Amino acid sequence: MTPPATSEEPIGGWTALMDFDPDGMAENIADKFGFVERQVKGDLKRFKHFIEDRGAPTGQWRGQV
């Protein structure tokens, strides 16, 4: 099993951890070359910008988890 991919820059005061167990040769190669970690970091940054750039709440549920 691969160590968890982590975001080195805290996003909103938290750090994201994700377990990834490569399945097959293509995923193993992508993991070894760092493609998976870069994809996760990029996705988290795009999500952060998407949420922050909305400017207004969506009106959806605001309860606590």
Secondary structure, DSSP 8 states (H G I E B T S, - for coil): ----EE-SS-BTTB--EE-----SHHHHHHHHTTHHHHHHHHHHHHHHHHHHTT-S--S------
